[in-house]
């Protein structure tokens, strides 16, 4: 039977403390090299949580340079078209603490940012965030509390960037198949759902 770990002391009995340099690696600002990494990143994950503690992680993607570094403490990104559930934005309104994980294709390193977010409209820089001729109505600003580099072990273990490790087409269920599996009442064929989603991804990108 599994033993549930319920204290930090129990955890440290199994996992020893990190080296001092690792323990102290987080900084509270955006240094020059990290800025270049942010500007090269076309994709990041945004973690938020509601006031009841429930969590959400949302993928965000745009061409490199779409995340703006406003100053050494603040970055901003535009809110693009989506499904209008507003999971991340509603969470930020309830609890402004956010976590961000920035990726650069082909690089095993990731940049982690933890900070305080806020939603803004009518910001002077919104036109700089225009893509596909569309200026976002809203942006999210994040004041950096912690910024640090995460090593490449996860990418090495997963071989994420190695095409030889990628599953063959058809081995992984399509979005349409997943929708049908999750919602048995849906009678639209999976292929039609896939086609509609693919068209929307192009037509409604911005």
C-alpha positions in Angstrom: 0.0 0.0 0.0 1.4 3.4 -0.9 2.6 5.7 1.9 1.3 9.3 1.6 4.0 11.9 2.2 2.4 14.6 4.4 5.3 16.8 5.6 8.4 18.5 4.3 10.5 16.5 6.7 9.3 13.2 5.3 9.9 14.5 1.8 13.5 15.5 2.7 14.1 12.0 4.1 13.8 10.8 0.6 15.1 13.7 -1.5 18.1 15.6 -0.1 18.3 19.4 -0.2 19.6 21.0 -3.3 23.0 22.6 -3.6 23.2 26.2 -2.4 23.6 27.5 -5.9 20.4 25.8 -7.0 18.5 26.8 -4.0 19.5 30.5 -4.6 19.1 30.5 -8.4 15.9 32.5 -8.6 16.1 36.3 -9.3 13.4 38.9 -9.0 14.0 40.7 -12.4 14.5 40.1 -16.1 18.2 40.0 -16.9 19.5 40.7 -20.4 20.1 37.0 -21.3 16.7 36.0 -20.0 15.1 38.8 -22.0 16.7 37.4 -25.2 15.3 34.0 -24.3 11.8 35.4 -23.8 12.0 37.2 -27.1 13.0 34.0 -28.9 10.2 32.0 -27.3 7.1 31.4 -29.5 5.3 29.3 -26.8 4.7 29.3 -23.1 2.4 27.7 -20.5 0.4 29.9 -18.2 -0.5 28.5 -14.8 -3.2 30.1 -12.7 -5.4 29.2 -9.8 -8.9 30.2 -8.6 -9.7 31.5 -5.1 -10.8 27.9 -4.1 -7.4 26.5 -5.0 -8.4 24.8 -8.2 -5.6 25.1 -10.9 -5.5 25.6 -14.6 -2.7 25.6 -17.2 -3.2 27.2 -20.6 -0.9 27.0 -23.7 -0.1 30.3 -25.3 1.6 30.7 -28.7 2.6 33.5 -31.0 5.6 34.4 -33.2 8.8 35.1 -31.3 8.9 38.6 -29.9 5.2 38.7 -29.0 5.9 38.7 -25.3 7.0 42.3 -24.5 9.5 43.1 -21.8 8.1 46.4 -20.5 10.9 46.9 -18.0 13.3 44.8 -15.9 10.4 43.7 -13.6 7.4 43.4 -16.0 6.4 41.5 -19.1 3.2 41.5 -21.1 1.4 39.4 -23.6 -1.8 39.8 -25.6 -4.9 37.8 -25.1 -5.8 36.1 -28.4 -9.1 34.6 -29.6 -10.1 31.4 -27.9 -13.1 29.5 -26.7 -14.2 32.4 -24.5 -14.3 30.4 -21.3 -11.8 32.9 -19.9 -10.4 30.3 -17.5 -7.0 32.0 -17.0 -8.4 35.5 -16.9 -11.1 34.7 -14.4 -8.5 33.0 -12.3 -6.2 36.1 -12.4 -9.1 38.3 -11.2 -9.6 36.0 -8.3 -6.0 35.2 -7.5 -3.3 37.2 -9.4 -0.4 34.7 -8.7 0.7 33.1 -12.0 3.4 30.8 -13.2 4.9 30.7 -16.7 7.1 28.3 -18.5 8.8 29.5 -21.7 10.0 27.1 -24.4 12.2 27.6 -27.4 12.0 24.9 -30.1 15.0 22.7 -30.2 16.3 24.0 -26.8 16.1 21.8 -23.8 16.3 24.7 -21.4 13.2 26.5 -20.2 12.7 29.8 -18.4 10.3 29.8 -15.5 8.6 33.0 -14.3 6.5 33.3 -11.2 4.8 36.6 -10.5 1.7 38.7 -10.1 -0.6 39.2 -13.1 -3.2 41.8 -14.0 -5.5 42.3 -17.0 -5.3 45.6 -18.8 -7.2 47.3 -21.6 -6.3 50.4 -23.7 -2.6 50.0 -23.1 -0.4 52.1 -25.3 1.7 49.0 -26.4 -1.3 47.0 -27.6 -0.7 47.9 -31.2 2.8 46.4 -30.9 1.0 43.1 -30.2 -0.9 43.1 -33.4 -0.7 39.8 -35.4 -2.6 39.0 -38.6 -3.7 42.7 -38.6 -5.6 42.2 -35.4 -4.8 44.2 -32.2 -5.8 42.3 -29.0 -8.4 44.0 -26.8 -6.7 42.8 -23.7 -3.2 42.1 -22.4 -1.9 40.4 -19.3 1.0 42.1 -17.5 3.1 40.0 -15.1 5.4 41.6 -12.5 8.2 39.1 -11.9 8.6 37.7 -8.4 10.9 34.8 -9.4 12.7 34.1 -12.6 15.1 31.1 -13.1 16.4 28.7 -15.7 15.2 25.1 -15.6 17.6 22.4 -16.8 17.1 20.2 -19.9 16.7 16.8 -18.2 12.9 16.6 -18.9 13.5 17.2 -22.6 16.3 14.6 -22.7 14.1 12.0 -21.0 11.1 12.7 -23.2 13.1 13.2 -26.5 10.5 15.8 -27.2 12.4 17.5 -30.0 13.6 14.3 -31.6 11.3 13.4 -34.6 12.3 9.8 -34.3 10.4 9.6 -31.0 7.2 11.1 -32.3 4.2 8.8 -32.7 3.0 7.9 -36.2 -0.1 9.6 -37.5 -3.2 7.8 -36.3 -1.5 6.4 -33.1 -2.8 9.2 -31.0 -6.6 10.0 -30.9 -7.5 13.1 -32.8 -9.4 16.0 -31.2 -12.6 14.8 -32.8 -12.1 11.3 -31.4 -11.5 12.7 -27.9 -14.6 14.9 -28.1 -16.7 11.8 -29.1 -15.1 9.8 -26.3 -15.7 12.5 -23.7 -19.3 13.4 -24.8 -21.2 10.2 -26.0 -24.2 12.3 -26.9 -22.3 14.0 -29.7 -23.2 12.2 -33.0 -21.1 14.3 -35.4 -18.4 12.1 -36.9 -15.0 12.6 -35.5 -13.6 13.4 -39.0 -16.1 16.3 -39.3 -15.1 17.7 -35.9 -11.4 17.5 -36.9 -12.1 19.3 -40.1 -14.1 22.1 -38.4 -11.4 22.6 -35.7 -8.6 22.7 -38.3 -10.5 25.3 -40.3 -11.2 27.4 -37.2 -7.6 27.2 -36.2 -6.7 29.0 -39.5 -9.7 31.3 -40.0 -10.0 32.4 -36.3 -6.3 32.5 -35.4 -6.4 36.2 -34.7 
